Amino acid sequence: MRILVTNDDGIHAPGITALAEALRALGEVAVVAPDRERSAVGHALTLHHPLRVREIGPDIYSVDGTPTDCVNMGIHSLLAERPDIVVSGINRGANMGDDVTYSGTVSAAMEATLMGIPAFAVSLATLEEEGNYESAAHWAVKIASEIYKRRLPPDTFLNINVPNLPLESILPPLVTSQGRRNYEGIIVDKIDPRGRKYYWIGSGEMQFLDVAGTDYHAVKHGHVSVTPLHLDLTNYASFEELRSWRID
């Protein structure tokens, strides 16, 4: 198996190191990741300035761009052969519910799927540097192996979230839906030493809706959450209502 690994936490993050090391049990692993943290950049693609790539080890490259850039660079330029699978992670912090729309980790898997390559994102539900990354890596290997054998449904990629627990304490995976949370946005405005205003975009405490069958509910109760995501964002259930509108 030829595996391309990327992330949005940066090339030196502990999660990507643990992930790449574990996946080498399945085949050849190439790492192409941002040269610094690029969290919450979503599906951004760099179009207005050139990208710089640095090889920091055998089949290990850092890119001064986004996770989406890294997938493009890996597939179209840096790798000698097209990968069989793309794995993005292990993200520091869960990517559940509405947060998947912001996630560079999830968007990297989406980009690979757009190119016809099976992919999944994997995240560990902790914001601490010292997390149970080996637990998440263990499940990433199992899922990558299963995808390689069975493939994925068309236009589908997986979003995996793993509770921050020792491996022996984690319960079996559950197939889940994307959850929702109550979002409290906060803009923090301050004054710099020169008297000019500046702003930080932040948020209040994240409060997910604890609904059975969702990613949040599964991880909260110790299960690995496996959420299939689809490239087609069309809301087909709204067709009938919208067709009744009188837009002339």
VOPAGU-2260 file (C-alpha; in pm, 1 decimal, decimal comma):
REM VOPAGU-2260
SITE   aa  ch    i         X         Y         Z
SITE  MET   A    0       0,0       0,0       0,0
SITE  ARG   A    1     120,1     353,8     -83,8
SITE  ILE   A    2       1,3     598,3     180,5
SITE  LEU   A    3      15,3     978,2     183,0
SITE  VAL   A    4      -4,7    1133,4     529,1
SITE  THR   A    5     -80,0    1498,3     601,1
SITE  ASN   A    6    -231,2    1716,3     875,6
SITE  ASP   A    7    -309,7    2074,5     975,8
SITE  ASP   A    8    -109,6    2084,7    1301,2
SITE  GLY   A    9     221,6    2102,6    1117,1
SITE  ILE   A   10     502,4    1868,8    1017,2
SITE  HIS   A   11     646,2    1847,7    1370,0
SITE  ALA   A   12     319,8    1772,4    1552,9
SITE  PRO   A   13     322,6    1457,4    1768,2
SITE  GLY   A   14       4,8    1328,3    1605,0
SITE  ILE   A   15     145,8    1304,0    1253,4
SITE  THR   A   16     461,4    1136,6    1382,5
SITE  ALA   A   17     260,4     867,2    1562,0
SITE  LEU   A   18      32,4     822,3    1260,1
SITE  ALA   A   19     309,5     783,5    1002,2
SITE  GLU   A   20     502,0     541,0    1222,4
SITE  ALA   A   21     197,4     318,9    1276,6
SITE  LEU   A   22      92,3     319,3     909,0
SITE  ARG   A   23     435,3     194,4     798,6
SITE  ALA   A   24     312,9    -148,4     909,5
SITE  LEU   A   25      84,4    -140,5     603,1
SITE  GLY   A   26     324,6     -19,3     335,6
SITE  GLU   A   27     515,5     280,5     202,2
SITE  VAL   A   28     440,8     607,7     380,1
SITE  ALA   A   29     514,2     956,0     248,4
SITE  VAL   A   30     450,3    1260,6     468,6
SITE  VAL   A   31     362,2    1596,5     312,9
SITE  ALA   A   32     245,6    1846,0     573,7
SITE  PRO   A   33     239,0    2219,8     645,7
SITE  ASP   A   34     556,7    2371,0     784,7
SITE  ARG   A   35     357,0    2522,9    1073,2
SITE  GLU   A   36      15,6    2490,4    1233,2
SITE  ARG   A   37    -264,8    2559,8     986,0
SITE  SER   A   38    -567,3    2477,2    1198,5
SITE  ALA   A   39    -910,5    2606,8    1091,4
SITE  VAL   A   40    -803,1    2698,6     736,8
SITE  GLY   A   41   -1075,5    2477,5     594,1
SITE  HIS   A   42   -1042,7    2386,0     226,6
SITE  ALA   A   43    -816,9    2680,0     141,1
SITE  LEU   A   44    -589,5    2650,7    -163,2
SITE  THR   A   45    -292,6    2883,0    -217,9
SITE  LEU   A   46    -327,1    3054,9    -554,9
SITE  HIS   A   47    -165,3    3397,7    -521,1
SITE  HIS   A   48     194,5    3317,0    -430,1
SITE  PRO   A   49     433,4    3028,3    -497,8
SITE  LEU   A   50     475,3    2741,0    -253,7
SITE  ARG   A   51     807,1    2637,8    -101,0
SITE  VAL   A   52     881,3    2273,9     -23,0
SITE  ARG   A   53    1157,9    2142,7     199,3
SITE  GLU   A   54    1257,1    1775,6     222,1
SITE  ILE   A   55    1338,3    1714,4     586,2
SITE  GLY   A   56    1385,5    1337,8     562,9
SITE  PRO   A   57    1328,7    1042,0     329,8
SITE  ASP   A   58     976,4    1090,3     189,3
SITE  ILE   A   59     905,3    1363,0     445,8
SITE  TYR   A   60     825,7    1708,8     308,9
SITE  SER   A   61     715,9    2036,0     465,0
SITE  VAL   A   62     516,8    2287,2     259,1
SITE  ASP   A   63     458,3    2653,2     341,7
SITE  GLY   A   64      92,0    2615,6     254,5
SITE  THR   A   65    -236,1    2463,8     364,4
SITE  PRO   A   66    -331,7    2097,7     411,0
SITE  THR   A   67    -513,7    2112,9      76,6
SITE  ASP   A   68    -192,9    2242,1     -83,9
SITE  CYS   A   69      -3,4    1951,0      70,2
SITE  VAL   A   70    -237,2    1691,6     -78,9
SITE  ASN   A   71    -206,1    1855,9    -420,0
SITE  MET   A   72     172,1    1878,9    -395,8
SITE  GLY   A   73     206,9    1521,2    -280,9
SITE  ILE   A   74     -13,2    1370,0    -550,7
SITE  HIS   A   75      87,0    1587,5    -846,0
SITE  SER   A   76     451,7    1666,6    -778,4
SITE  LEU   A   77     636,6    1508,1    -488,6
SITE  LEU   A   78     538,6    1140,1    -500,2
SITE  ALA   A   79     668,5     914,8    -774,6
SITE  GLU   A   80     342,9     717,1    -777,9
SITE  ARG   A   81     -16,9     800,7    -698,8
SITE  PRO   A   82    -104,2     698,6    -339,3
SITE  ASP   A   83    -357,8     425,9    -270,9
SITE  ILE   A   84    -495,4     615,1      27,7
SITE  VAL   A   85    -460,0     953,6     197,4
SITE  VAL   A   86    -475,6     978,0     578,1
SITE  SER   A   87    -499,5    1318,2     747,4
SITE  GLY   A   88    -412,3    1360,7    1116,1
SITE  ILE   A   89    -380,1    1277,8    1394,0
SITE  ASN   A   90    -535,9    1611,7    1479,7
SITE  ARG   A   91    -485,8    1758,3    1826,0
SITE  GLY   A   92    -847,9    1810,4    1922,6
SITE  ALA   A   93   -1168,6    1652,7    1799,6
SITE  ASN   A   94   -1323,8    1747,7    1465,8
SITE  MET   A   95   -1691,4    1686,1    1528,6
SITE  GLY   A   96   -2022,1    1841,8    1437,7
SITE  ASP   A   97   -2016,2    2180,0    1267,7
SITE  ASP   A   98   -1640,4    2209,2    1323,0
SITE  VAL   A   99   -1570,5    1988,2    1020,0
SITE  THR   A  100   -1646,3    2289,1     797,5
SITE  TYR   A  101   -1346,4    2474,5     943,0
SITE  SER   A  102   -1109,2    2181,6     976,2
SITE  GLY   A  103    -796,9    2168,7     761,5
SITE  THR   A  104    -758,4    1806,5     868,4
SITE  VAL   A  105   -1097,3    1707,6     730,0
SITE  SER   A  106   -1051,0    1923,9     418,7
SITE  ALA   A  107    -729,5    1742,2     328,8
SITE  ALA   A  108    -925,5    1415,1     316,2
SITE  MET   A  109   -1192,8    1588,4     110,8
SITE  GLU   A  110    -933,0    1709,5    -140,3
SITE  ALA   A  111    -800,8    1355,9    -189,2
SITE  THR   A  112   -1156,4    1231,6    -241,2
SITE  LEU   A  113   -1210,8    1495,8    -510,0
SITE  MET   A  114    -910,4    1340,6    -687,4
SITE  GLY   A  115   -1058,9     993,5    -664,6
SITE  ILE   A  116    -831,3     866,4    -386,9
SITE  PRO   A  117    -982,8     698,7     -77,5
SITE  ALA   A  118    -920,1     910,5     230,6
SITE  PHE   A  119   -1006,6     971,1     591,7
SITE  ALA   A  120    -930,7    1221,7     865,0
SITE  VAL   A  121    -849,7    1112,6    1219,2
SITE  SER   A  122    -857,8    1328,9    1530,8
SITE  LEU   A  123    -788,9    1275,0    1900,7
SITE  ALA   A  124   -1033,6    1433,8    2142,9
SITE  THR   A  125    -782,3    1633,6    2346,6
SITE  LEU   A  126    -615,2    1973,1    2321,9
SITE  GLU   A  127    -317,1    1856,8    2525,6
SITE  GLU   A  128      19,7    1796,0    2358,2
SITE  GLU   A  129      65,5    1474,6    2557,3
SITE  GLY   A  130    -236,6    1275,3    2440,5
SITE  ASN   A  131    -303,3     908,8    2365,2
SITE  TYR   A  132    -191,6     941,2    2003,2
SITE  GLU   A  133     -91,5     575,5    1991,4
SITE  SER   A  134    -456,0     481,1    2053,6
SITE  ALA   A  135    -573,5     692,1    1761,5
SITE  ALA   A  136    -290,8     557,7    1542,7
SITE  HIS   A  137    -395,4     200,1    1623,2
SITE  TRP   A  138    -747,6     264,0    1497,4
SITE  ALA   A  139    -617,8     455,7    1195,2
SITE  VAL   A  140    -422,1     146,7    1088,4
SITE  LYS   A  141    -730,0     -74,6    1123,5
SITE  ILE   A  142    -947,0     164,5     923,0
SITE  ALA   A  143    -685,1     217,1     651,5
SITE  SER   A  144    -650,3    -159,5     611,2
SITE  GLU   A  145   -1027,2    -202,9     583,8
SITE  ILE   A  146   -1058,1      77,6     327,6
SITE  TYR   A  147    -779,8     -77,4     120,0
SITE  LYS   A  148    -960,1    -412,3     115,2
SITE  ARG   A  149   -1318,0    -292,6      68,6
SITE  ARG   A  150   -1284,4      60,0     -78,7
SITE  LEU   A  151   -1531,4     337,8       8,1
SITE  PRO   A  152   -1868,6     429,5    -140,9
SITE  PRO   A  153   -1840,9     682,6    -427,0
SITE  ASP   A  154   -1767,5    1043,5    -329,0
SITE  THR   A  155   -1737,7     945,3      37,1
SITE  PHE   A  156   -1461,9     997,7     289,9
SITE  LEU   A  157   -1448,7     924,7     661,3
SITE  ASN   A  158   -1411,2    1151,4     960,9
SITE  ILE   A  159   -1272,4     952,5    1254,8
SITE  ASN   A  160   -1270,0    1082,3    1612,5
SITE  VAL   A  161   -1101,0     887,8    1890,4
SITE  PRO   A  162   -1150,9     947,1    2265,4
SITE  ASN   A  163    -835,7    1042,8    2455,0
SITE  LEU   A  164    -810,3     715,4    2642,7
SITE  PRO   A  165    -561,5     429,3    2669,7
SITE  LEU   A  166    -618,5     175,6    2394,6
SITE  GLU   A  167    -759,2     -89,0    2627,3
SITE  SER   A  168   -1024,1     156,0    2753,0
SITE  ILE   A  169   -1162,5     253,0    2411,5
SITE  LEU   A  170   -1490,0      93,0    2305,5
SITE  PRO   A  171   -1553,4     -42,7    1952,3
SITE  PRO   A  172   -1620,4     200,4    1665,1
SITE  LEU   A  173   -1969,8     327,8    1592,2
SITE  VAL   A  174   -2090,2     463,8    1260,1
SITE  THR   A  175   -2225,7     806,8    1347,6
SITE  SER   A  176   -2384,3    1116,3    1200,5
SITE  GLN   A  177   -2231,6    1462,3    1213,3
SITE  GLY   A  178   -2343,7    1626,9    1535,3
SITE  ARG   A  179   -2434,6    1986,1    1611,1
SITE  ARG   A  180   -2332,1    2233,3    1876,9
SITE  ASN   A  181   -2448,8    2560,3    2020,6
SITE  TYR   A  182   -2199,2    2813,4    1891,4
SITE  GLU   A  183   -2123,4    3125,2    2088,9
SITE  GLY   A  184   -1897,6    3347,4    1881,9
SITE  ILE   A  185   -1676,7    3604,4    2051,8
SITE  ILE   A  186   -1469,9    3883,7    1904,0
SITE  VAL   A  187   -1204,9    4011,4    2145,4
SITE  ASP   A  188   -1092,2    4365,2    2066,3
SITE  LYS   A  189    -782,1    4521,2    2220,2
SITE  ILE   A  190    -555,1    4821,4    2174,2
SITE  ASP   A  191    -193,4    4773,4    2066,4
SITE  PRO   A  192      95,9    4984,0    2210,2
SITE  ARG   A  193      53,5    5232,7    1924,4
SITE  GLY   A  194    -309,2    5294,3    2005,2
SITE  ARG   A  195    -454,6    5095,1    1716,1
SITE  LYS   A  196    -732,5    4841,3    1758,3
SITE  TYR   A  197    -679,5    4472,9    1685,5
SITE  TYR   A  198    -914,8    4176,7    1706,1
SITE  TRP   A  199    -903,0    3807,4    1794,0
SITE  ILE   A  200   -1175,4    3578,9    1662,2
SITE  GLY   A  201   -1261,3    3329,9    1933,0
SITE  SER   A  202   -1550,4    3138,4    2080,4
SITE  GLY   A  203   -1707,5    3061,5    2413,0
SITE  GLU   A  204   -1726,5    2718,1    2564,7
SITE  MET   A  205   -1814,0    2457,4    2301,8
SITE  GLN   A  206   -2141,2    2288,3    2391,3
SITE  PHE   A  207   -2226,8    1997,8    2166,5
SITE  LEU   A  208   -2579,4    1864,0    2158,9
SITE  ASP   A  209   -2560,9    1523,6    2325,7
SITE  VAL   A  210   -2776,2    1332,7    2076,3
SITE  ALA   A  211   -2754,2     954,6    2042,9
SITE  GLY   A  212   -2607,2     843,2    1712,4
SITE  THR   A  213   -2385,0    1149,0    1666,4
SITE  ASP   A  214   -2007,8    1174,8    1667,7
SITE  TYR   A  215   -2003,7    1369,2    1994,7
SITE  HIS   A  216   -2225,5    1118,2    2175,7
SITE  ALA   A  217   -2006,8     826,3    2064,8
SITE  VAL   A  218   -1677,8     985,3    2172,7
SITE  LYS   A  219   -1825,4    1108,4    2501,3
SITE  HIS   A  220   -1915,3     748,9    2584,6
SITE  GLY   A  221   -1572,5     610,4    2493,2
SITE  HIS   A  222   -1634,1     486,2    2138,4
SITE  VAL   A  223   -1440,3     559,4    1821,9
SITE  SER   A  224   -1668,3     766,5    1599,1
SITE  VAL   A  225   -1674,2     687,3    1224,7
SITE  THR   A  226   -1868,6     949,1    1029,5
SITE  PRO   A  227   -1907,1     908,1     651,5
SITE  LEU   A  228   -1900,6    1247,1     479,6
SITE  HIS   A  229   -2016,4    1313,4     124,7
SITE  LEU   A  230   -1885,8    1554,1    -136,8
SITE  ASP   A  231   -2235,7    1644,8    -253,5
SITE  LEU   A  232   -2362,1    1919,4     -18,9
SITE  THR   A  233   -2701,3    1945,2    -189,3
SITE  ASN   A  234   -2996,8    1944,3      52,4
SITE  TYR   A  235   -3232,9    1727,4    -150,2
SITE  ALA   A  236   -3502,5    1742,5     118,9
SITE  SER   A  237   -3550,3    2112,7      43,5
SITE  PHE   A  238   -3628,4    2066,2    -328,0
SITE  GLU   A  239   -4006,6    2052,8    -290,2
SITE  GLU   A  240   -4025,5    2364,8     -77,1
SITE  LEU   A  241   -3792,4    2565,9    -300,9
SITE  ARG   A  242   -3982,4    2465,9    -614,5
SITE  SER   A  243   -4293,4    2620,9    -459,5
SITE  TRP   A  244   -4126,9    2961,7    -440,5
SITE  ARG   A  245   -4245,5    3214,1    -696,9
SITE  ILE   A  246   -3918,9    3362,0    -822,6
SITE  ASP   A  247   -3991,2    3529,4   -1155,0
